[in-house]
Each structure stands twice: as C-alpha cells, then as structure tokens.
Amino acid sequence: MPQLAAFAILTFILYIGDVASIRTKSKLPSIFVCAVLFLIGYWTFFPANIVEVAGIPTPVVYLAMYLLITNMGTLLSVDELRRQWRTVIVALLGIAGIAVMLFTVGRLFLDYQTVIVVTPPLTGGVVSSLIMSQAAADAGLESLSVLAILIYVMQGFLGYPLTSFMLQREGRRVLALHRGGSWTGAIKAVEVTDKRTTPRLFRSLPAEYDTVYFKLFRLGVVAFLAWGVAQLVNPFFEISPFVLCLIGGVLASSLGFLERQPLQLANSFGFVIMVLMLFILGGLNRATPEMLLDLAGPMFGAIIVGILGMYVFSVIAGKLLGVTPAMAFACSLTALYGFPADYVITNEVVNALTEDEGEREVLSAHMLPPMLVAGFVTVTMVSVVLAGVFAGLL
C-alpha cells in the first residue's frame, strides 16, 4: 500500500469517528467507531503495519508522547486546584476506589498482570492506555496489550450515560433550590483556565521572535531534561520519564519558561494527537476475533468492578466533604474520558434541563468548574503517574 494512500485511509477513519460522535452527541464515542473500522480493516485488506506505512514509526510516537505529556503539565494551575480542593479529593478517592476494588474483588476473576494492565487506562485516556499497552507488549503479553486498548475504547459507553444521569439529578436539585429562592451557591461561572500569556521569562522578547519553532524548542528542552533526570536516577530507583515530563511541564510553566498549552499555540496539538490515536488503534492489529471473545469477560468485568469501586469511594468522600453523591460520582467518572467530553456532557445536560439563560448560568457555575478540574486531575495528572508506576510492575 502506498504511504499517502495509507495516511488518507487512516485519517478518514478518524474523521468518520468524529462525525459519528458529533451526530450522536457523544453517545457513540468516536474512539469506538474508529476501533471497529480498524478491526474491519485489519481483518480484510489492511497491512499489519499500516500505521508505520503511513509514516508514523515508533520513534515518532514516543516523541509525540513526550511532548504531549509535558504539554499536559503546563495546564496545572495551583489556583484552580485551591478553588476546587473538594473536587480534587473526591476525584482522587474515586480513582483509589477503582484500584482498591480491582485489587480485591477483581482478583477473584482476574490475574495479577491483568489487574496491573487495566487499572491505569480506567483512570485516564489515550496516554495511560498507550503506556500500558506498550509495557504489556514489551513484556510479551500480547493479549493484555490489546486489552489496554479495548478498555480505553469501551469505558466511555458506561461513563457517558452515567455521567449524564448524575448531572441531571444534580441539576434538577439545584434548579429546585434556585427557583425556590434558597440557592446559595455560585450564580456566575468562574473561569477555570488561565488566559494564555507570554511566559514570564520571555516577556521582553519581541513577539515576532516567539515563533512556532521557539515554542517547540522550549517544550523539547523541558521534555529532554525530564528524560535525562529519569536516566540519572534509574540506577537507584526506577521512575517513568513520562511522570517526570508531567512534573517538568508543571514546573516550567510555573517558573515562566513555558506558556500554557504550547502545543496548541504552536498549531501542533492536532498532529500530535493524531499520531497517538493512530498508534494506539494500530495496536489492534494483534486482535483476532478469537482474542476479542477471550478478552470480553475480563474487559467488561474490570470496567464494571472499577466503576463500582469509584462510586463507593466517591460517594463516601462526598458525604465527608459536603458534596452531593450525584456530583461526587459525576466528578469521579471524568476519569473514564476527560476533556473535552466532560465539557460537552455538562453543557448538554445544562441545555437540556432549562431554556432560561439565567438558570443555565447557575447550573454551569455549579457543575462545570468541578467537572473540568476533576477531568484534569484524573486524566492529566493521576493516570499518567499511575501508568508510569504500573508499567514498571509488569
């Protein structure tokens, strides 16, 4: 297959996934549609290495991962976490619930290696799934490598409707209080993201010199330093360079060396995400129909048990911190999909509950900030750290 033909086919599949998600208002996750089309392709006419044929070899994928995770670290704002400290604790305990339930109840029907592989993808998105899939493949665990991808593909089917249901319960409660004149919460939404500004260390630099290449250069320097630290400390104790890239992004943005979301500002975010999406979907080339049947039980069992543990722990945390069970569980569920699905689902619920703009502002002010912060904490921070730790346990 010619390189450009492979590239065109694969990007068209990603586009079909986006269209399906938009048309169904995220009820049909784009990643699921793409996974089905990839499987059909592999079982018919795709070459097994179609992703590499399209021009995306493994070294390019690792470069994309290092840059993306460092970029994710720049999103952290201490002010956001301080405002939403209850949300942060609830989200963290929700993730703890996943791990506790999988390592107790899950061990009744899943072996140790399976639990290690499925836990990080259940707490995050594409990056944690890719880290665990690659770690399992490197350990010679081909079926578990595929399972890490399948968990990422399928968990949204439970996460999306559950989140919508919980937010509708919370929204109806807030509306009843607001309409009765007894609502004491926020009325106007607070910005949960900082404005993008020139990094503090480079504010004296003329704007025309802050080019795309300069942004990518600085991002690459931070990622390289994080990787270098991992190599220096690994003889003494093992730590994933991806975890250090995340920390490096946080420190670099706090010190004024990196702006927030440099990949987006360098117009490179879409390409990097495309590389990772194609690579993780390319891992399905090892998935035979027989393997999928064998993995169906562990996959659905792990998802159900993990979500049950998340529910129990997040509700208990919510009761202790004064957060309603519905809101606490909704915040924890962001671990299954993250941004932008958390934003989309919340807005859809707000728009469905009322047509009054004032009421919509009240609902958005109450539900949107914690949902976005929870998604950031779970998918951006904790899932990468967990994947980095768990990958070393295989």
Secondary structure, DSSP 4 states (H G I P E B T S, - for coil): --HHHHHHHHHHHHHHHHHHHHHTTTSS-HHHHHHHHHHHHHTTT--TTHHHHTT--HHHHHHHHHHHHHHHHTT--HHHHHHTHHHHHHHHHHHHHHHHHHHHTGGGTS-HHHHHHHHHHHTS-HHHHHHHHHHHHHTT-HHHHHHHHHHHHHHHHHHHHHHHHHHHHHHHHHHHHHHTT---S-SSPPP-SPPP---GGGTTS-GGGS-HHHHHHHHHHHHHHHHHHHHHHTTTS---HHHHHHHHHHHHHHHTSS-SSHHHHTT-HHHHHHHHHHHHHHGGGG--HHHHHHHHHHHHHHHHHHHHHHHHHHHHHHHHHT--HHHHHHHHHGGGT-TTHHHHHHHHHHHHH---HHHHHHHHHHHHHHHHHHHIIIIIIIHHHHHHHHHTT-
